[in-house]
């Protein structure tokens, strides 16, 4: 197993009391595997990724265990964590347009990664290595002499991908890497990300809110709601037989050629993170909710006889068709 | 591309200088009254006694200063003189030339304000950065708070307080002047010591007052820079804190500070008139103050032209180095 996260929680201290951004999230990812996390804004997807990188500002992280390549990360010191970033666990950021420093050349921003992880190169060797990285993500080698403002959004995001693979990490965390790009470029960039990930043999955790884009990319999918993982499983199983009403409603809200008519949305809004709702966090919006949903919180459990990895946190999973 | 940009900036500078000189030429001539007549009538009122033919004297002086010629002619003469670096005579202390008066004051002002500005810029920028950087030692907040507090006190007030305690009560430093009374500058140790001795209080009052302003500016810029996505990615890359602070934080946040520095340096010639007045410091500011009091139009005019040109030059130099520190500038001009 490449990554094994057990009961990860993130709590923010706010003037109105603690805000629970992520609650008891557990998932795992095998070597070279692709896991996607979807959910609406505020569902805790990005917070989960930032917690794994230990880059949260102000949030308190609690976990029974975060295991990366057989190494337990929860007790790791901050300096050790710094060395781990990008070397073992890299990140492709969300805002490609603003993630590069405007006054530094691409070569400087990529070179820093090597310098601060103790990798030394001669001048021409460094140029060759950076050029090679850029070519691997479909850019020309001399992009390294450019400044960010001279590149398009798609090119910037490719630079970010090139940076993420610079040190050959085992795990790439991609936080909505394409949401700032237009649809055509989205697909190309995602394809590039997939290709380099495969070449590298790294596992990837992809965050997104676009179920359709996700379905084409990942092996496994996790659906988050109100800081909780409500359903996980192989993406095909999940799409064919969703076992959580929220997942089902998400899939039903996708446009399709077969179904015509008005789009079905999900009525209501997500709950406030400041209060821990009693029972299932989805029950106020759930059309199937019963008494037990309002009183007892469901834990993720196997819901598919043919697929033991398919878990859903719903009392009524079996009744869903 | 860079040449185009430089040429454009250069033309802008010439335009600014042209306008400044023209306005400076026109303004005094648009004022009611006649400088020669008022100067003469003042002399006559003071001297009383033998009153000759005032009209003839005025005409004689007009001719001498070229004021009897048509305005356009005067204007071209003015430019011609300016190109020969001739700013005319001082009215109050004739036959001293205006150029000589400026040159005599310039080194004092440049030395005092150049030093004080660079020190307060360096200390203030660094301190402001360290206050804003969450991973810096909290010990910096002490001096940080002190300079922030002092920055809200006007520098001439600080100057007067310093003057009172250090020159009047404790008598550690001299109360005024640029050199010990009765000495003239020469290249020896005594002169250097005298200059430092007399410069300490004026410099200290400027530094104490200005450091806070630099620190406030830097803190604000760095706080907003640190909130940007590229800082988050720099952290995610596993870069060392020092590098994130210097290269990703300070370097980006510095740009407005550098603009301010260049503008301030352009202004230093006129920057601290009040400090120079309080300490009777023999710089340009003090001379300008004296000239205004004496209604010495030519000196005032000369100093103003000199200040405008030095400011235009400073801005031009800043424009030249700006593309080197912020690559986005030249590109924007190109488009």
HADDOCK unambig.tbl for C-alpha pairs under 7 A between the chains (distance, minus, plus):
assign (segid A and resid 82 and name CA) (segid B and resid 238 and name CA) 4.70 0.50 0.50
assign (segid A and resid 83 and name CA) (segid B and resid 238 and name CA) 5.92 0.50 0.50
assign (segid A and resid 85 and name CA) (segid B and resid 236 and name CA) 6.19 0.50 0.50
assign (segid A and resid 85 and name CA) (segid B and resid 237 and name CA) 5.88 0.50 0.50
assign (segid A and resid 85 and name CA) (segid B and resid 238 and name CA) 4.83 0.50 0.50
assign (segid A and resid 86 and name CA) (segid B and resid 237 and name CA) 5.35 0.50 0.50
assign (segid A and resid 86 and name CA) (segid B and resid 238 and name CA) 6.32 0.50 0.50
assign (segid A and resid 91 and name CA) (segid B and resid 236 and name CA) 6.80 0.50 0.50
assign (segid A and resid 93 and name CA) (segid B and resid 233 and name CA) 6.89 0.50 0.50
assign (segid A and resid 98 and name CA) (segid B and resid 229 and name CA) 5.74 0.50 0.50
assign (segid A and resid 98 and name CA) (segid B and resid 230 and name CA) 6.21 0.50 0.50
assign (segid A and resid 99 and name CA) (segid B and resid 229 and name CA) 4.81 0.50 0.50
assign (segid A and resid 99 and name CA) (segid B and resid 230 and name CA) 4.01 0.50 0.50
assign (segid A and resid 99 and name CA) (segid B and resid 233 and name CA) 6.19 0.50 0.50
assign (segid A and resid 100 and name CA) (segid B and resid 230 and name CA) 4.97 0.50 0.50
assign (segid A and resid 101 and name CA) (segid B and resid 230 and name CA) 5.34 0.50 0.50
assign (segid A and resid 101 and name CA) (segid B and resid 248 and name CA) 6.78 0.50 0.50
assign (segid A and resid 103 and name CA) (segid B and resid 252 and name CA) 6.58 0.50 0.50
assign (segid A and resid 103 and name CA) (segid B and resid 326 and name CA) 5.73 0.50 0.50
assign (segid A and resid 103 and name CA) (segid B and resid 327 and name CA) 6.07 0.50 0.50
assign (segid A and resid 113 and name CA) (segid B and resid 237 and name CA) 6.23 0.50 0.50
assign (segid A and resid 113 and name CA) (segid B and resid 239 and name CA) 6.55 0.50 0.50
assign (segid A and resid 116 and name CA) (segid B and resid 239 and name CA) 5.46 0.50 0.50
assign (segid A and resid 116 and name CA) (segid B and resid 240 and name CA) 6.24 0.50 0.50
assign (segid A and resid 149 and name CA) (segid B and resid 328 and name CA) 6.96 0.50 0.50
